Amino acid sequence: MPHSLLWGHLLLIKRVMGALPRDLHPNYIPQLLAENWQTLFPGERKCPPLIYLDMWPMAPPLLFPTDPDLAAQFLHEASLPKAAMANWYLKPLTGNLDLVSSEGAKWKVWRSRFNPGFSSRNITALVPAILDEVLVFADALKAKAGVDGGWGQVFSLETLTTNLTLDVIGRAAL
């Protein structure tokens, strides 16, 4: 990827995000890089399994896995050292007693306790309940849409999506 000694990859990010809304959440950046890999990595036959992003001088460098098996190594198979920023950010909220910022033996114990709940069998069993909640969400969106496929009034998705999220979590937990 094109790199600047002064700006890192920030100019590249600006170019990739150029046609998108200015308030686009930065968490979308890895997806943009993976979608544009052919232009960012000319001569490669496939998207690299890891993409290094130098955010100098705005943030520390980032490494994004694009290969699911490689991502699983980072997330599931071992407790790798967590980013200092995540620990700093979550400390006031959780005291770092969470799966995102905990490490070592504490992480392993809690990860093993939560694993059964996220097995493919359990998730598959939850699909009908999740679909019921998504249908309620879809009906709410249709009610906000204009008549005969026209534009309706502008509205915030925050309340609707928050309700959907809490309803799905509630159905899964209860």
C-alpha positions as CSV (number, residue, x, y, z in Angstrom):
1,M,0.0,0.0,0.0
2,P,1.2,3.5,-0.6
3,H,2.9,4.9,2.5
4,S,4.1,8.4,3.5
5,L,6.9,8.9,6.0
6,L,5.1,12.0,7.2
7,W,1.4,10.8,7.2
8,G,1.6,7.0,7.3
9,H,-1.4,5.6,5.6
10,L,-3.7,8.5,6.4
11,L,-3.7,9.9,2.8
12,L,-4.6,6.4,1.6
13,I,-7.5,6.2,4.0
14,K,-8.7,9.6,2.9
15,R,-8.7,8.4,-0.7
16,V,-10.4,5.2,0.0
17,M,-13.1,6.9,2.1
18,G,-13.4,9.9,-0.4
19,A,-16.8,9.1,-1.8
20,L,-18.3,8.0,1.5
21,P,-20.0,10.1,4.1
22,R,-17.6,12.2,6.2
23,D,-19.1,10.9,9.5
24,L,-18.5,7.2,8.5
25,H,-17.4,5.3,11.6
26,P,-13.7,4.3,11.5
27,N,-14.6,0.7,12.2
28,Y,-15.6,0.5,8.5
29,I,-12.0,1.1,7.4
30,P,-10.9,-2.6,7.5
31,Q,-13.9,-3.5,5.4
32,L,-12.9,-0.8,2.8
33,L,-9.3,-2.1,2.7
34,A,-10.5,-5.7,2.2
35,E,-12.9,-4.6,-0.5
36,N,-10.3,-2.6,-2.4
37,W,-7.4,-5.0,-2.0
38,Q,-6.8,-5.3,-5.8
39,T,-6.1,-1.6,-6.1
40,L,-4.2,-1.3,-2.9
41,F,-2.0,-4.4,-3.5
42,P,-1.4,-4.5,-7.2
43,G,0.2,-7.7,-8.4
44,E,-1.3,-9.8,-5.6
45,R,-3.5,-12.8,-6.5
46,K,-5.7,-12.5,-3.4
47,C,-6.2,-10.2,-0.5
48,P,-3.4,-10.4,2.0
49,P,-4.3,-12.3,5.2
50,L,-3.1,-9.4,7.3
51,I,-3.3,-5.7,6.5
52,Y,-1.0,-3.3,8.4
53,L,-2.3,0.2,8.7
54,D,0.0,3.0,9.9
55,M,-2.2,5.7,11.4
56,W,0.7,8.0,12.3
57,P,0.4,10.7,13.7
58,M,-3.3,10.1,14.7
59,A,-3.1,6.7,16.4
60,P,-0.9,3.7,16.9
61,P,-0.5,1.3,14.0
62,L,-3.2,-1.3,13.5
63,L,-3.1,-4.8,12.1
64,F,-6.3,-6.2,10.5
65,P,-6.7,-9.9,9.8
66,T,-8.7,-10.6,6.6
67,D,-8.5,-14.3,6.8
68,P,-11.0,-16.0,9.1
69,D,-8.6,-18.7,10.2
70,L,-6.0,-16.1,11.1
71,A,-8.6,-14.0,12.9
72,A,-9.6,-17.1,14.9
73,Q,-6.0,-17.5,16.0
74,F,-6.0,-13.9,17.4
75,L,-9.4,-14.2,19.0
76,H,-10.1,-17.7,20.1
77,E,-7.1,-20.0,20.3
78,A,-4.8,-17.9,22.6
79,S,-5.1,-15.0,24.9
80,L,-2.8,-12.5,23.1
81,P,-1.8,-9.3,24.9
82,K,-4.6,-6.8,24.6
83,A,-4.2,-3.3,23.2
84,A,-3.3,-0.7,25.9
85,M,-6.0,1.5,24.5
86,A,-8.7,-1.1,25.1
87,N,-7.6,-1.6,28.7
88,W,-7.5,2.2,29.2
89,Y,-11.0,2.7,27.6
90,L,-12.7,-0.2,29.4
91,K,-11.2,0.3,32.9
92,P,-13.8,2.9,34.1
93,L,-16.6,0.7,32.8
94,T,-15.6,-2.8,33.8
95,G,-12.5,-2.5,35.9
96,N,-10.9,-4.6,33.2
97,L,-13.0,-7.6,34.4
98,D,-14.3,-8.4,30.9
99,L,-13.3,-10.7,28.0
100,V,-12.1,-7.8,25.8
101,S,-9.4,-6.5,28.2
102,S,-8.7,-9.4,30.5
103,E,-5.7,-11.6,29.8
104,G,-4.0,-14.9,30.7
105,A,-5.6,-17.4,33.1
106,K,-8.5,-15.1,34.0
107,W,-9.4,-14.7,30.3
108,K,-9.1,-18.5,29.7
109,V,-11.4,-19.4,32.6
110,W,-14.2,-17.0,31.4
111,R,-13.7,-17.8,27.8
112,S,-14.2,-21.5,28.5
113,R,-17.4,-20.7,30.5
114,F,-18.9,-18.7,27.6
115,N,-17.9,-21.1,24.8
116,P,-20.9,-23.4,25.1
117,G,-23.3,-20.5,24.7
118,F,-21.7,-19.6,21.4
119,S,-21.6,-23.1,19.9
120,S,-23.0,-23.4,16.4
121,R,-25.7,-25.7,17.8
122,N,-26.9,-23.1,20.3
123,I,-26.7,-20.3,17.8
124,T,-28.7,-22.3,15.2
125,A,-31.4,-23.0,17.8
126,L,-31.7,-19.3,18.4
127,V,-32.2,-18.4,14.7
128,P,-36.1,-18.7,14.7
129,A,-36.3,-16.3,17.7
130,I,-33.8,-13.9,16.2
131,L,-35.8,-13.9,12.9
132,D,-39.0,-13.1,14.8
133,E,-37.3,-10.0,16.3
134,V,-35.9,-9.0,12.9
135,L,-39.4,-9.2,11.4
136,V,-40.7,-6.8,14.0
137,F,-37.8,-4.5,13.2
138,A,-38.5,-4.8,9.4
139,D,-42.2,-3.9,10.1
140,A,-41.1,-0.9,12.0
141,L,-38.9,0.2,9.1
142,K,-41.7,-0.3,6.6
143,A,-44.0,1.8,8.8
144,K,-41.4,4.6,8.6
145,A,-41.1,4.4,4.8
146,G,-43.1,6.5,2.4
147,V,-46.3,5.5,0.7
148,D,-46.0,3.4,-2.5
149,G,-42.2,3.2,-2.3
150,G,-41.7,6.9,-1.9
151,W,-39.4,8.6,0.6
152,G,-40.8,9.0,4.2
153,Q,-39.7,11.4,6.8
154,V,-36.1,11.3,8.0
155,F,-35.8,9.3,11.3
156,S,-33.1,8.0,13.6
157,L,-32.3,4.3,13.5
158,E,-30.8,4.4,17.0
159,T,-34.0,3.6,18.9
160,L,-35.2,0.9,16.5
161,T,-31.8,-0.8,16.4
162,T,-31.3,-0.5,20.1
163,N,-34.7,-2.2,20.6
164,L,-33.8,-4.9,18.1
165,T,-30.5,-5.5,19.9
166,L,-32.0,-5.7,23.4
167,D,-34.9,-7.9,22.1
168,V,-32.5,-10.4,20.5
169,I,-30.3,-10.4,23.6
170,G,-33.4,-10.8,25.8
171,R,-34.7,-13.7,23.8
172,A,-31.3,-15.4,23.7
173,A,-30.7,-15.0,27.5
174,L,-34.2,-15.9,28.6
